[in-house]
């Protein structure tokens, strides 16, 4: 599996739709692709991008706090597959020198990556299926 380094390039929040959109783009290229996510996830990503801290930890902050207290590092997020218009992702975690892959929705994985500063990687096959060239 060839992995492409990507970044979050856009967060589109809409109060009138249930579906929210984030856009990932190659860090060394021009291809971009949208991922449709839920309102709670886009709200979390928006908070992290804008360094907004809620008065009490919400779900993604809670997971990040647990990982920090247990000395678990989010090494990277990998968008692994696009199947039947649904994206799949893994959290790649390390603890005590052991690396583990945990199945995750891309929206949750990307929220945790933005929160922690972890890299966002995308399988090249996924980019080939989903991306658009915006030269």
N, C-alpha and C positions, 0 to 999 in steps of 0.2 A: 504494500500500500504506500503510494507516494503521497506525502502530505504537503499542502501548500499553506504558508503562513498568511493569515487573514487578520482583518481588524473590523471592528464595528464601525461602520461609516455613517449610519443614519438610524434614528429611532423615530418612528411615525406613530404618534398617539392620536386616537380618535375617540371622542366621547360618544359619537353617534353609531359606532360599530362595535361588535363584540371582538372582531379580529383586529389585532394590532400588527404592525410590521416593523421588523428590524432588517437592516441591509448589511451584509458582510461583503467586504471587498479584499482582493489580493493586496498584500503590502507591496509586492513588486510586480504589478501588472495592472490591467484595466478591467478585469472581469469583476462583476458584482452580482449578487443574487439576494432576493428577498426571502425572509422566513416569516410566515404568519404565526403570531403567538397570541396568548391571552392577555387580558388587561392587567392582571396582577403581576405577571412577568415583565411586561413592558414598563409598568410603574416602577418595579424594582430596578430594572436596567436604567431607566431615566434618573432615578434617585442616585445610583452609583455614578453615572456619568457626570451629574451635577453636584456631586459631593454633598448631597442632602442627607442628614442623619435624622431618622425618626426618633421620637422621644423614648420609645421602647423598641427592642429588636423585633423586626418582622421576620418572616420565614427565612429569607436568604441571609439576613444578618445573623440569625440564630445558627444556621448551618455553618457559616463562616466562623462564628465564635466557637462553636464546638470543635471545628477542625483546628483552629488556633490553639485551644486549650489542650487538645490531644496531640499536638505537635504533628499534625497532618498537613502536608503542603499540596496544594493544587498545582501540579507541574504544568499541565496544559489541558485544554478542552479540545476534543477532536470530533468534528462533524463527520460521521463515518459512513452514512448511507442516506440515499433518497429513494424511497420505495412507496409506490402508490400515492405520490404527492405528500408524503410524510417524511420529515427529516429525523434522523437518529443521531445520537451523540454519546460520547463517553467522557467521563471525568477521569483523568489520569492523576492518581494520588500517590504520594510517597510518604512512608512513615518507617522509621528505623531501617532505612536502606532497602525497603521492599516497595515495589511499584505495583499498584492495583488499578484495574480498569473497572469503572462503575457505570452501568447503563444510566443514561439521563436524557430527559427531554432537552433539545438544544436550547430552548429558552432559559431553563434553569441553569444549564451549564454555562451559557454566555453571561447570565447575571452573576454567577459566582466568579467567572473569569474577569469581568469588569470590576467586580468588588475587590478581587485580590491582585489584579494586574497580571494574571496568568495569560500565556499565549493562547490564541484561538487558531487551531489548525483545521483544515478541511481536506478530506480525501480528494485527490485529483479527479477521480471518477465522478464525485458529487458535483464538483465545479463544472466539469464537462457537461453534465446533465442539466444543471440549474442556472448556470451563469449567463450573463449577457455582457457583451463587450460595449463599453461606453467611451470609445476613443474620441 
